[in-house]
């Protein structure tokens, strides 16, 4: 799971858990709330009661008993202790009781019930052993013509107040949140720590030069997704090392031959083997040509290294590529006439098309590819130079008939100092196509080669210039 997703769950949990708990609390209290005591209305009570009751007094009773749950037994009496309404079985409706008799009934059942006597204004509580009040005092405290006796079984004693319950619920909510946050943070930290540890081991392997072992880290977060990038970097470094090794081997091989010849001819001159003037001149000529060859190779190598850095790409400017290609095509046709080759050009591009490129380096690419086309084509052979639009941008093709590149050489022809089977008889440093590819790729373009042996052994180099270039 990705780290962002884990933190999303973490934040959602902090918000949702309290919401669910408080919602559940509200629903539980809603469905478990006590039903209200149902009292008869004034009209009904005036019919069943045998005493006269004012509407004002009964409304005061209703207001007083409005908060009493249905599980509480209640009796409404007049100031003369006549029962007007009762759900207490020992107090019969419309019966009259003396004060002492009433108090005795309450006293006898006080071990089983809690009693409360209340008027619409003051309240008188009777707990475990209620005091028996004198009738005159009780009557003096009554501000209404009616008073109420309520009772509830001791086993159904009042539950803790809502605030205490709410307090413990808050503690439970925070406890659950702390546990939830601890678990989620533990999972996230373990995931991050494991991924970072594995990445550290992988980078150490790369630093130590172990590029053959693939990097594999279990997981699906953002850190482990870096393994793909690290593997690409590992393969690129591996390829770069191989390329560097091939480059060093190529330099050593190509430098060894002219150096050996220079050494051989200078030893011959110093030992007196080449004694006559003509032989000395010939030997010195060979030494001079090999020195020039070494200079050319060193210059090509320096240019290759400069181009491979790609720093010049930051200064590319937009140019009208169609005009540039048409000018080059005209020069190519003139070169073809001079070298006795049949050059066919076709530039089918919009005149206003702008492309970011370095004119000198692009010209070097075209000259290198077309000089190869002239070199490996036969006398009166065909050389083609075409530029057309495609769905991906621009395609530039340079083709020639005659000597072709064998399939076994195609994967390696852009490697430094690689000489194909058909090129070993030709002079060269072996860096030409490597420089071409370096320039093309640094521009952000692509180059490929394909051979058609069925049609006059046609060899084609294809340069792809993206439309956004």
C-alpha positions in Angstrom: 0.0 0.0 0.0 1.3 3.4 -0.9 2.4 5.8 1.9 0.0 8.4 0.7 -2.9 5.9 0.9 -1.8 4.8 4.4 -1.8 8.4 5.6 -5.2 8.9 4.0 -6.6 6.0 6.0 -4.9 7.4 9.1 -6.6 10.8 8.8 -9.9 9.3 7.8 -9.8 7.0 10.9 -9.1 10.0 13.1 -12.3 11.7 11.7 -14.5 8.7 11.2 -14.0 6.8 14.4 -15.3 9.6 16.7 -18.1 10.3 14.3 -19.2 6.7 14.3 -18.9 6.4 18.1 -20.9 9.6 18.8 -23.5 8.6 16.2 -23.9 5.2 17.8 -24.2 6.9 21.2 -26.9 9.1 19.9 -28.8 6.2 18.3 -28.5 4.1 21.4 -29.8 6.9 23.7 -32.5 7.6 21.2 -33.8 4.0 21.0 -33.2 3.3 24.7 -34.7 6.5 26.1 -37.3 6.1 28.7 -40.9 6.5 27.7 -42.7 9.5 29.3 -45.4 8.9 31.9 -48.8 9.3 30.3 -51.3 11.2 32.4 -55.0 11.6 31.7 -56.0 15.0 30.5 -58.0 17.5 32.6 -61.3 16.6 31.0 -60.8 12.9 31.6 -59.6 13.3 35.2 -62.5 15.6 36.1 -64.9 12.8 35.0 -63.2 10.0 37.0 -62.3 12.0 40.1 -65.0 12.5 42.8 -63.5 15.8 43.9 -63.4 19.1 42.2 -60.1 19.9 40.6 -59.2 23.2 38.9 -57.6 23.1 35.5 -54.8 25.3 36.8 -53.9 22.7 39.5 -54.0 19.8 37.0 -51.8 21.6 34.5 -49.3 22.2 37.3 -49.3 18.5 38.0 -48.8 17.7 34.3 -45.9 20.1 34.1 -44.3 18.6 37.3 -44.6 15.0 36.1 -43.6 15.8 32.5 -40.0 14.6 33.1 -40.9 11.4 35.0 -40.3 8.1 33.0 -43.1 5.6 32.5 -41.5 3.0 34.9 -42.1 5.3 37.9 -45.4 4.7 39.8 -47.3 7.9 40.7 -50.3 9.0 42.8 -51.9 12.4 42.7 -53.7 13.4 45.9 -55.6 16.4 47.1 -54.7 18.5 50.1 -57.2 16.3 52.1 -55.3 13.1 51.0 -58.0 12.0 48.6 -56.5 10.0 45.7 -57.4 11.6 42.4 -55.2 9.4 40.2 -52.9 6.5 41.1 -50.8 3.8 39.5 -49.6 2.8 43.0 -51.6 -0.3 43.8 -51.8 0.4 47.6 -53.4 3.8 47.0 -56.8 3.3 45.5 -58.4 6.0 43.4 -61.0 8.2 45.1 -60.0 6.8 48.5 -59.2 9.1 51.4 -56.2 8.5 53.8 -55.2 10.1 57.0 -51.7 11.6 57.2 -50.5 8.9 59.6 -52.1 6.2 57.6 -50.4 7.5 54.4 -47.0 7.8 56.1 -47.4 4.2 57.5 -48.1 2.8 54.1 -45.0 4.5 52.8 -42.9 3.4 55.8 -44.0 -0.3 55.4 -42.8 -0.4 51.7 -39.7 1.8 52.0 -37.3 -1.1 52.0 -38.5 -2.1 48.5 -39.2 1.4 47.1 -37.8 4.9 47.0 -40.5 7.4 47.6 -40.8 11.1 46.7 -43.5 13.5 47.6 -43.6 16.6 45.5 -45.9 19.6 44.9 -45.8 21.8 41.8 -43.3 24.1 43.6 -41.3 22.7 46.5 -40.1 19.1 46.7 -40.0 16.8 49.7 -37.9 13.7 49.4 -38.4 10.4 51.3 -35.4 8.1 51.1 -34.7 4.9 53.1 -36.6 6.0 56.3 -38.8 9.0 55.5 -39.9 11.1 58.5 -43.5 11.2 59.2 -44.7 14.7 58.7 -47.5 16.3 60.7 -50.4 17.0 58.6 -50.4 20.7 59.4 -46.8 21.2 58.3 -47.3 19.2 55.2 -50.4 21.2 54.3 -48.6 24.4 55.0 -45.9 23.5 52.4 -48.3 22.6 49.7 -48.7 25.6 47.4 -51.3 23.7 45.3 -54.5 22.0 46.0 -52.8 18.8 44.7 -49.6 17.0 45.6 -47.8 13.9 44.1 -46.3 10.8 45.5 -43.9 8.9 43.2 -42.0 5.7 43.9 -39.6 3.4 42.1 -38.1 0.0 43.1 -34.7 0.2 44.7 -33.4 -2.4 42.2 -34.2 0.2 39.4 -32.2 2.9 41.1 -31.2 5.8 39.0 -28.3 5.1 36.6 -25.2 7.3 36.6 -25.8 10.8 35.2 -25.3 11.4 31.5 -22.3 13.6 32.1 -20.4 10.7 33.8 -21.4 8.4 31.0 -20.3 10.9 28.5 -17.0 11.4 30.3 -16.2 7.7 30.1 -17.3 7.6 26.4 -14.8 10.5 25.7 -12.1 8.5 27.4 -13.0 5.4 25.4 -13.0 7.4 22.2 -9.6 8.8 22.8 -8.4 5.4 23.9 -9.6 3.8 20.6 -8.0 6.7 18.7 -4.7 6.3 20.4 -4.7 2.6 19.7 -5.7 3.2 16.1 -3.1 5.9 15.5 -0.4 3.7 17.1 -1.2 0.8 14.9 -1.4 2.8 11.7 1.8 4.8 12.5 3.5 1.5 13.4 2.5 0.1 10.0 3.6 3.2 8.1 6.9 3.5 9.9 7.7 -0.2 9.5 6.9 0.1 5.8 9.0 3.1 5.3 11.9 1.8 7.4 11.9 -1.6 5.6 11.8 0.1 2.2 14.6 2.6 3.0 16.8 -0.2 4.5 16.4 -2.3 1.4 17.1 0.7 -0.8 20.2 1.5 1.2 21.5 -2.1 0.7 20.7 -1.9 -3.0 22.5 1.5 -3.4 25.5 0.1 -1.5 25.7 -2.8 -3.9 25.6 -0.4 -6.8 28.3 1.8 -5.2 30.5 -1.3 -4.7 30.2 -2.0 -8.4 27.9 -5.0 -8.2 25.8 -4.2 -11.2 24.9 -7.8 -12.2 22.4 -8.5 -9.4 18.9 -7.1 -10.0 17.3 -5.0 -7.3 14.1 -6.4 -5.9 12.1 -4.9 -2.9 8.8 -6.2 -1.8 6.0 -3.7 -1.3 3.9 -1.3 -3.2 4.6 2.1 -1.8 6.3 5.1 -3.4 9.7 4.2 -2.1 9.6 0.6 -3.4 8.5 1.9 -6.7 11.9 3.5 -7.0 13.4 0.1 -7.5 12.3 0.2 -11.2 14.3 3.5 -11.6 17.2 2.0 -9.7 17.2 -1.1 -11.9 17.2 1.2 -15.0 20.1 3.2 -13.5 21.9 -0.1 -12.7 21.5 -1.3 -16.3 22.6 2.1 -17.7 25.7 2.0 -15.5 26.4 -1.5 -16.5 26.0 -0.6 -20.2 28.2 2.5 -19.6 30.9 0.3 -18.1 30.8 -2.1 -21.0 30.9 0.8 -23.4 33.9 2.3 -21.6 35.6 -1.0 -21.7 35.0 -1.4 -25.4 36.1 2.2 -25.9 39.4 1.6 -24.1 39.9 -1.7 -25.9 39.2 0.0 -29.2 41.6 2.9 -28.5 44.3 0.4 -27.4 43.8 -1.7 -30.6 43.7 1.2 -33.0 46.6 3.1 -31.4 48.8 0.0 -31.2 49.1 -0.5 -35.0 50.4 3.0 -36.0 52.6 3.2 -32.8 54.1 -0.2 -33.7 54.8 0.9 -37.2 56.3 4.2 -36.0 58.5 2.3 -33.5 59.6 -0.2 -36.2 60.6 2.4 -38.8 62.4 4.6 -36.2 64.3 1.6 -34.9 65.2 0.7 -38.5 66.5 4.2 -39.1 68.5 4.3 -35.8 70.0 0.8 -36.4 71.1 1.8 -40.0 68.9 -0.8 -41.6 67.4 1.9 -43.9 70.8 3.1 -45.1 70.2 4.6 -48.5 68.4 8.0 -49.0 65.4 6.6 -50.8 64.7 4.0 -48.1 65.1 6.7 -45.4 62.7 9.0 -47.1 60.1 6.3 -47.5 60.4 5.3 -43.9 60.1 8.9 -42.7 57.0 9.3 -45.0 55.4 6.3 -43.4 56.2 7.6 -39.9 54.7 11.0 -40.8 51.5 9.4 -42.2 51.0 7.3 -39.1 51.6 10.3 -36.8 48.9 12.2 -38.8 46.6 9.1 -38.4 47.2 9.3 -34.6 46.4 13.0 -34.6 43.2 12.4 -36.5 42.2 9.6 -34.1 43.0 11.8 -31.0 40.9 14.6 -32.5 38.0 12.3 -33.2 38.2 10.9 -29.7 38.2 14.4 -28.1 35.2 15.4 -30.2 33.4 12.2 -29.3 33.9 12.8 -25.5 32.7 16.4 -25.9 29.6 15.4 -27.8 28.9 12.6 -25.4 28.6 15.1 -22.5 25.6 16.7 -24.2 26.2 20.1 -22.5 25.8 21.9 -25.8 22.1 20.9 -26.0 21.2 23.7 -23.6 22.0 26.3 -26.3 19.9 24.8 -29.2 18.0 27.3 -31.3 15.0 27.0 -33.6 15.8 26.8 -37.3 13.8 26.2 -40.5 14.8 22.7 -41.2 13.3 22.5 -44.7 15.6 25.1 -46.1 18.6 23.5 -44.5 17.8 20.1 -45.9 17.1 21.5 -49.4 20.5 23.3 -49.4 22.2 20.1 -48.3 20.4 18.1 -51.0 21.7 20.4 -53.7 25.3 20.0 -52.5 24.8 16.2 -52.3 23.7 16.1 -56.0 26.9 18.0 -56.9 29.0 15.6 -54.9 27.3 12.7 -56.6 28.2 14.0 -60.1 31.8 14.4 -59.0 32.0 10.9 -57.5 30.0 9.3 -60.3 27.0 8.3 -58.2 23.3 8.7 -59.0 21.9 10.9 -56.3 18.1 11.1 -55.9 16.7 13.7 -53.4 13.2 14.4 -52.2 12.3 17.0 -49.5 8.6 17.0 -48.8 8.2 19.3 -45.8 6.5 22.5 -44.9 8.8 25.5 -45.5 7.9 27.1 -42.2 8.6 24.0 -40.1 10.8 25.0 -37.1 13.0 22.5 -35.3 15.5 23.1 -32.5 19.0 21.8 -33.5 22.7 22.7 -33.9 23.3 23.4 -37.6 27.0 22.5 -37.5 26.5 19.2 -35.6 23.5 18.2 -37.8 25.5 18.9 -40.9 28.2 16.7 -39.5 25.7 13.9 -39.1 24.4 14.2 -42.7 27.9 14.5 -44.1 29.1 11.4 -42.2 26.1 9.3 -43.3 26.2 10.5 -46.9 30.0 10.0 -47.2 29.5 6.4 -46.0 26.8 6.0 -48.6 29.1 7.2 -51.3 32.0 5.1 -50.0 30.0 1.8 -49.8 28.1 2.2 -53.1 29.6 1.2 -56.4 30.3 3.4 -59.4 27.0 4.7 -60.9 25.3 3.3 -57.9 22.2 5.0 -56.3 22.3 7.2 -53.3 18.9 8.4 -51.9 18.3 11.4 -49.6 14.6 11.8 -48.5 12.8 13.9 -45.9 9.0 13.5 -45.3 6.5 14.2 -42.6 5.1 11.4 -40.5 2.5 11.1 -37.6 5.4 11.3 -35.1 7.3 14.2 -36.7 9.9 14.1 -39.5 11.7 11.1 -41.1 15.0 11.6 -42.8 16.3 8.7 -44.9 19.8 8.2 -46.3 20.1 5.1 -48.4 22.6 3.5 -50.8 22.8 0.4 -53.0 25.9 -1.8 -53.2 27.9 -3.0 -50.3 25.5 -3.5 -47.3 25.7 -4.1 -43.6 25.4 -7.7 -42.6 22.7 -8.5 -40.0 25.3 -9.7 -37.4 26.9 -6.2 -37.5 23.7 -4.1 -37.1 23.5 -4.2 -33.3 27.1 -3.0 -32.9 27.6 -0.5 -35.7 27.1 2.5 -33.4 29.6 1.3 -30.8 32.9 3.2 -30.6 35.8 1.6 -32.7 33.5 -1.1 -34.1 34.4 -2.0 -37.7 31.8 -4.0 -39.6 32.7 -6.9 -41.9 32.5 -4.8 -45.1 34.4 -1.8 -43.7 37.7 -3.4 -42.6 39.3 -2.6 -45.9 38.3 1.1 -45.5 40.3 3.7 -43.6 38.7 5.3 -40.6 38.9 5.7 -36.8 35.8 3.7 -36.0 34.1 6.6 -34.2 32.1 8.1 -37.1 28.8 6.3 -36.4 29.3 6.6 -32.7 29.5 10.4 -33.0 26.5 10.4 -35.3 24.4 8.5 -32.7 25.7 10.7 -29.9 24.6 13.9 -31.7 21.2 12.4 -32.7 20.3 11.2 -29.2 21.5 14.3 -27.5 19.1 16.3 -29.7 16.4 14.0 -28.4 16.0 12.3 -31.8 16.4 8.6 -32.9 18.4 6.8 -35.5 18.1 3.3 -36.8 19.4 1.2 -39.7 17.8 -1.5 -41.8 18.9 -3.5 -44.9 16.9 -4.8 -47.8 19.0 -7.4 -49.6 16.2 -8.3 -52.0 16.3 -4.9 -53.7 19.8 -4.1 -54.8 21.2 -4.6 -51.3 19.7 -1.3 -50.1 21.1 0.0 -46.8 19.0 2.8 -45.1 19.8 5.0 -42.1 16.5 6.5 -40.7 16.6 9.6 -38.5 13.4 10.3 -36.6 12.8 13.9 -35.4 9.8 14.2 -33.0 7.2 16.8 -33.8 7.8 18.6 -30.5 11.6 18.9 -31.2 
